[in-house]
Amino acid sequence: MLESAVEFGFTLLRVVGLPALFVFFVLKGAIVGKPLPTSIFLPGYVIAVSATPAETVGIVLVSASGYTFGQLLVYEGARRNGVSYIQAAPRVTISEERLRRGEELFAKYGGAGIFLTNFVPYLRGLILIPAGMAGYPMWRTAVYAFSSTVIYHAAIVVVAVGAFRAVVSALG
């Protein structure tokens, strides 16, 4: 199943390019696309298009913009409708424990918690639910979410592309 999803995703990326990458990351940021293997798509796309360093920066910015936009959809949905907004999403299951953990982190760290949790897989974005419900300023939410996502995505690309190139060099 995962293999066919990855194959379909890469086909779509090759045909559509950056707009498809943006949409993948909007879905991922909005939680409904959590099953999408974006940590494979992002460096894979950089490798597939033989991106220059400048193009790689653009790719990271597109993916981070999409992810942040998706997170802001979660924030706004939670601001308007509370946790029921997320619980009503199709194929999205978030345990009460994870929701409670997000609430605790937001209560303790506020905006810094938004920044820090964006580096933690399986916790990324959940803090946007209590941030939205608390009416935390959207512009601050966007700044924290975008800046941490740029760093996270850049790190994924640097590590994965670097490892790929090292293996290719060793084999070549």
C-alpha positions as a Markdown table, in Angstrom:
| # | Residue | x | y | z |
|---|---|---|---|---|
| 1 | Met | 0.0 | 0.0 | 0.0 |
| 2 | Leu | 2.7 | 2.5 | 1.0 |
| 3 | Glu | 4.8 | 1.6 | -2.0 |
| 4 | Ser | 1.9 | 2.3 | -4.4 |
| 5 | Ala | 1.1 | 5.6 | -2.6 |
| 6 | Val | 4.7 | 6.7 | -2.9 |
| 7 | Glu | 4.8 | 5.7 | -6.6 |
| 8 | Phe | 1.6 | 7.6 | -7.3 |
| 9 | Gly | 2.9 | 10.6 | -5.4 |
| 10 | Phe | 6.2 | 10.7 | -7.3 |
| 11 | Thr | 4.3 | 10.4 | -10.6 |
| 12 | Leu | 2.1 | 13.3 | -9.6 |
| 13 | Leu | 5.2 | 15.3 | -8.6 |
| 14 | Arg | 6.9 | 14.6 | -11.9 |
| 15 | Val | 3.9 | 15.7 | -13.9 |
| 16 | Val | 2.6 | 18.6 | -11.8 |
| 17 | Gly | 5.7 | 19.7 | -9.9 |
| 18 | Leu | 5.7 | 22.3 | -7.1 |
| 19 | Pro | 1.9 | 22.8 | -7.0 |
| 20 | Ala | 1.5 | 19.1 | -6.2 |
| 21 | Leu | 4.2 | 19.4 | -3.5 |
| 22 | Phe | 2.4 | 22.3 | -2.0 |
| 23 | Val | -0.9 | 20.4 | -1.9 |
| 24 | Phe | 0.7 | 17.3 | -0.4 |
| 25 | Phe | 2.1 | 19.5 | 2.4 |
| 26 | Val | -1.2 | 21.4 | 2.9 |
| 27 | Leu | -2.9 | 18.1 | 3.5 |
| 28 | Lys | -0.1 | 16.9 | 5.8 |
| 29 | Gly | -0.2 | 20.2 | 7.8 |
| 30 | Ala | -4.0 | 20.0 | 8.0 |
| 31 | Ile | -3.7 | 16.5 | 9.6 |
| 32 | Val | -5.9 | 14.8 | 7.0 |
| 33 | Gly | -2.8 | 13.9 | 5.0 |
| 34 | Lys | -0.8 | 12.4 | 7.9 |
| 35 | Pro | -0.4 | 9.0 | 6.0 |
| 36 | Leu | 1.3 | 10.8 | 3.1 |
| 37 | Pro | 5.1 | 10.0 | 3.3 |
| 38 | Thr | 6.1 | 13.6 | 2.8 |
| 39 | Ser | 9.5 | 13.0 | 4.4 |
| 40 | Ile | 10.1 | 10.7 | 1.4 |
| 41 | Phe | 8.5 | 13.0 | -1.2 |
| 42 | Leu | 10.4 | 16.1 | -0.1 |
| 43 | Pro | 14.0 | 14.9 | -0.5 |
| 44 | Gly | 12.9 | 12.5 | -3.3 |
| 45 | Tyr | 11.6 | 15.5 | -5.3 |
| 46 | Val | 14.9 | 17.4 | -4.8 |
| 47 | Ile | 16.8 | 14.4 | -6.1 |
| 48 | Ala | 14.4 | 13.6 | -8.9 |
| 49 | Val | 14.6 | 17.2 | -10.4 |
| 50 | Ser | 18.4 | 17.4 | -9.7 |
| 51 | Ala | 17.7 | 20.7 | -7.9 |
| 52 | Thr | 20.4 | 23.3 | -7.6 |
| 53 | Pro | 21.0 | 24.8 | -4.1 |
| 54 | Ala | 18.8 | 27.8 | -5.0 |
| 55 | Glu | 16.0 | 25.5 | -6.4 |
| 56 | Thr | 16.3 | 23.4 | -3.2 |
| 57 | Val | 15.7 | 26.5 | -1.1 |
| 58 | Gly | 12.6 | 27.2 | -3.2 |
| 59 | Ile | 11.4 | 23.7 | -2.8 |
| 60 | Val | 11.8 | 23.8 | 1.0 |
| 61 | Leu | 10.0 | 27.2 | 1.1 |
| 62 | Val | 7.1 | 25.8 | -1.0 |
| 63 | Ser | 6.8 | 22.7 | 1.2 |
| 64 | Ala | 7.0 | 24.8 | 4.4 |
| 65 | Ser | 4.4 | 27.2 | 3.1 |
| 66 | Gly | 2.0 | 24.4 | 2.3 |
| 67 | Tyr | 2.5 | 22.7 | 5.7 |
| 68 | Thr | 2.0 | 26.0 | 7.5 |
| 69 | Phe | -1.1 | 26.8 | 5.5 |
| 70 | Gly | -2.5 | 23.4 | 6.5 |
| 71 | Gln | -1.6 | 24.0 | 10.1 |
| 72 | Leu | -3.4 | 27.3 | 10.0 |
| 73 | Leu | -6.5 | 25.5 | 8.7 |
| 74 | Val | -6.4 | 23.4 | 11.8 |
| 75 | Tyr | -5.9 | 26.5 | 14.0 |
| 76 | Glu | -8.8 | 28.3 | 12.4 |
| 77 | Gly | -11.1 | 25.2 | 12.5 |
| 78 | Ala | -10.3 | 24.8 | 16.2 |
| 79 | Arg | -10.8 | 28.5 | 16.9 |
| 80 | Arg | -14.2 | 28.4 | 15.4 |
| 81 | Asn | -15.4 | 24.9 | 16.4 |
| 82 | Gly | -13.1 | 23.6 | 19.1 |
| 83 | Val | -11.8 | 20.1 | 19.1 |
| 84 | Ser | -14.9 | 18.7 | 17.3 |
| 85 | Tyr | -13.5 | 20.2 | 14.1 |
| 86 | Ile | -10.6 | 17.8 | 14.1 |
| 87 | Gln | -12.6 | 14.8 | 15.5 |
| 88 | Ala | -15.1 | 15.2 | 12.6 |
| 89 | Ala | -12.4 | 15.0 | 9.9 |
| 90 | Pro | -12.5 | 11.7 | 7.9 |
| 91 | Arg | -9.9 | 9.1 | 8.7 |
| 92 | Val | -8.3 | 11.3 | 11.4 |
| 93 | Thr | -8.0 | 9.8 | 14.8 |
| 94 | Ile | -6.3 | 11.7 | 17.6 |
| 95 | Ser | -6.3 | 10.1 | 21.0 |
| 96 | Glu | -7.5 | 12.0 | 24.0 |
| 97 | Glu | -4.0 | 11.6 | 25.4 |
| 98 | Arg | -2.3 | 13.3 | 22.5 |
| 99 | Leu | -4.9 | 16.1 | 22.6 |
| 100 | Arg | -4.4 | 16.5 | 26.3 |
| 101 | Arg | -0.6 | 16.6 | 25.8 |
| 102 | Gly | -1.0 | 19.3 | 23.1 |
| 103 | Glu | -3.1 | 21.4 | 25.5 |
| 104 | Glu | -0.5 | 21.0 | 28.3 |
| 105 | Leu | 2.3 | 22.0 | 26.1 |
| 106 | Phe | 0.5 | 25.0 | 24.8 |
| 107 | Ala | -0.6 | 26.1 | 28.3 |
| 108 | Lys | 3.0 | 25.8 | 29.5 |
| 109 | Tyr | 5.0 | 27.2 | 26.5 |
| 110 | Gly | 2.5 | 29.2 | 24.4 |
| 111 | Gly | 4.0 | 30.2 | 21.0 |
| 112 | Ala | 7.4 | 28.7 | 21.8 |
| 113 | Gly | 5.5 | 25.4 | 22.1 |
| 114 | Ile | 4.2 | 25.8 | 18.6 |
| 115 | Phe | 7.8 | 26.3 | 17.4 |
| 116 | Leu | 9.3 | 23.4 | 19.4 |
| 117 | Thr | 6.6 | 20.8 | 18.7 |
| 118 | Asn | 6.9 | 21.3 | 15.0 |
| 119 | Phe | 10.2 | 19.3 | 15.3 |
| 120 | Val | 8.5 | 16.3 | 17.0 |
| 121 | Pro | 7.0 | 13.7 | 14.6 |
| 122 | Tyr | 3.5 | 12.6 | 15.6 |
| 123 | Leu | 3.1 | 15.7 | 17.7 |
| 124 | Arg | 3.6 | 18.3 | 14.9 |
| 125 | Gly | 0.6 | 20.5 | 14.5 |
| 126 | Leu | -1.5 | 19.1 | 17.4 |
| 127 | Ile | -0.6 | 22.2 | 19.5 |
| 128 | Leu | -2.5 | 24.3 | 16.9 |
| 129 | Ile | -5.8 | 22.9 | 18.2 |
| 130 | Pro | -5.4 | 24.5 | 21.7 |
| 131 | Ala | -3.8 | 27.6 | 20.2 |
| 132 | Gly | -6.8 | 28.1 | 18.0 |
| 133 | Met | -9.2 | 27.4 | 20.9 |
| 134 | Ala | -7.4 | 29.9 | 23.1 |
| 135 | Gly | -7.5 | 32.6 | 20.4 |
| 136 | Tyr | -3.7 | 32.8 | 20.3 |
| 137 | Pro | -2.8 | 35.5 | 17.7 |
| 138 | Met | -2.8 | 34.0 | 14.2 |
| 139 | Trp | 0.1 | 36.0 | 13.0 |
| 140 | Arg | 2.3 | 34.7 | 15.8 |
| 141 | Thr | 1.0 | 31.2 | 15.2 |
| 142 | Ala | 2.0 | 31.6 | 11.5 |
| 143 | Val | 5.5 | 32.9 | 12.3 |
| 144 | Tyr | 6.3 | 30.2 | 14.8 |
| 145 | Ala | 4.8 | 27.4 | 12.6 |
| 146 | Phe | 6.5 | 28.6 | 9.4 |
| 147 | Ser | 10.0 | 29.3 | 10.9 |
| 148 | Ser | 10.2 | 25.9 | 12.6 |
| 149 | Thr | 8.8 | 24.1 | 9.5 |
| 150 | Val | 11.5 | 25.7 | 7.3 |
| 151 | Ile | 14.2 | 24.5 | 9.7 |
| 152 | Tyr | 12.6 | 21.0 | 9.9 |
| 153 | His | 12.2 | 20.6 | 6.2 |
| 154 | Ala | 15.7 | 21.9 | 5.4 |
| 155 | Ala | 17.1 | 19.4 | 7.9 |
| 156 | Ile | 15.2 | 16.5 | 6.2 |
| 157 | Val | 16.5 | 17.6 | 2.8 |
| 158 | Val | 20.1 | 18.1 | 3.9 |
| 159 | Val | 20.3 | 14.7 | 5.7 |
| 160 | Ala | 18.4 | 12.6 | 3.1 |
| 161 | Val | 19.9 | 14.2 | 0.0 |
| 162 | Gly | 23.4 | 14.1 | 1.6 |
| 163 | Ala | 23.0 | 10.5 | 2.5 |
| 164 | Phe | 21.7 | 9.7 | -1.0 |
| 165 | Arg | 24.6 | 11.5 | -2.7 |
| 166 | Ala | 27.2 | 9.8 | -0.4 |
| 167 | Val | 25.8 | 6.3 | -1.3 |
| 168 | Val | 25.8 | 7.2 | -5.0 |
| 169 | Ser | 29.4 | 8.5 | -4.8 |
| 170 | Ala | 30.5 | 5.3 | -2.9 |
| 171 | Leu | 28.9 | 3.1 | -5.5 |
| 172 | Gly | 30.0 | 5.1 | -8.5 |
